[in-house]
Amino acid sequence: MSLLLFVYGTLMPSTNHPMAHRLASEADFIGAGEIGGRLYDLGRMPGLILSDRPAERVSGEVWRLRSACSLDWLDRYEGIHPDVPRPE
């Protein structure tokens, strides 16, 4: 089973962010991608809400994870891991 990941922002290598480097070391770049949605300012990171509206598109990249183990650190980084307390 392929684990495909759509990324935008700091996880894209062009940002030179440490987590982008980690992703590149654990995944294979598939290509540029686009998803129907819009971005919201959530402070530390933007949040993406899916949308069916043709004018609302978010550009990013598609990566194939080599291991499901990468999901653990990705979820921690994104602040959605069950072990990471969420801000009130």
C-alpha positions as CSV (number, residue, x, y, z in Angstrom):
1,M,0.0,0.0,0.0
2,S,1.3,3.4,-0.9
3,L,1.1,6.2,1.6
4,L,0.8,9.4,-0.3
5,L,1.1,12.8,1.5
6,F,0.2,16.2,0.2
7,V,2.2,19.0,1.7
8,Y,2.3,22.7,1.5
9,G,4.3,25.3,3.5
10,T,7.1,24.3,5.8
11,L,7.2,20.6,4.6
12,M,8.2,21.6,1.1
13,P,12.0,21.4,0.5
14,S,12.1,24.9,-1.0
15,T,11.5,26.3,2.6
16,N,14.8,24.8,3.8
17,H,12.9,23.9,7.0
18,P,14.5,21.0,9.1
19,M,11.2,19.0,8.9
20,A,11.2,19.4,5.1
21,H,14.7,17.9,5.1
22,R,13.5,15.0,7.3
23,L,10.5,14.3,5.0
24,A,12.8,14.3,1.9
25,S,15.0,11.7,3.7
26,E,12.0,9.4,4.4
27,A,9.9,9.8,1.3
28,D,10.0,10.0,-2.5
29,F,8.9,13.1,-4.3
30,I,6.0,12.3,-6.7
31,G,5.4,15.8,-8.1
32,A,3.6,19.1,-7.8
33,G,0.0,18.8,-6.7
34,E,-3.1,20.9,-6.1
35,I,-6.1,20.3,-3.8
36,G,-9.4,22.0,-3.6
37,G,-9.3,24.0,-0.4
38,R,-8.4,27.2,1.3
39,L,-5.9,28.1,3.9
40,Y,-6.6,29.8,7.2
41,D,-4.1,31.5,9.6
42,L,-4.0,29.4,12.7
43,G,-1.0,31.2,14.1
44,R,2.1,28.9,14.1
45,M,1.0,27.1,10.9
46,P,-1.8,27.6,8.4
47,G,-4.7,25.2,8.3
48,L,-6.3,23.8,5.2
49,I,-10.0,23.3,4.8
50,L,-11.2,21.3,1.9
51,S,-13.4,23.0,-0.7
52,D,-15.4,22.0,-3.7
53,R,-15.3,25.6,-5.1
54,P,-13.3,25.7,-8.4
55,A,-11.6,29.0,-7.4
56,E,-10.3,27.7,-4.1
57,R,-7.1,25.7,-4.8
58,V,-4.0,25.1,-2.7
59,S,-0.7,24.3,-4.4
60,G,1.7,21.9,-2.9
61,E,3.6,18.7,-3.4
62,V,2.8,15.0,-3.3
63,W,5.2,12.6,-1.6
64,R,5.2,8.8,-1.1
65,L,6.2,7.8,2.4
66,R,8.6,4.8,2.5
67,S,7.2,3.8,5.9
68,A,4.1,4.4,8.0
69,C,6.4,5.2,10.9
70,S,6.9,8.6,9.4
71,L,3.3,9.4,10.3
72,D,4.2,9.5,14.0
73,W,6.7,12.4,13.7
74,L,4.5,14.2,11.1
75,D,1.5,14.1,13.4
76,R,3.6,15.4,16.2
77,Y,5.0,18.2,14.1
78,E,1.5,19.1,12.9
79,G,0.2,19.1,16.5
80,I,-2.4,16.3,15.9
81,H,-0.7,13.4,17.6
82,P,-2.8,11.9,20.4
83,D,0.2,12.3,22.8
84,V,0.6,16.0,22.1
85,P,-1.7,18.3,24.2
86,R,-3.8,20.6,22.1
87,P,-4.1,24.3,23.0
88,E,-7.4,25.3,24.5
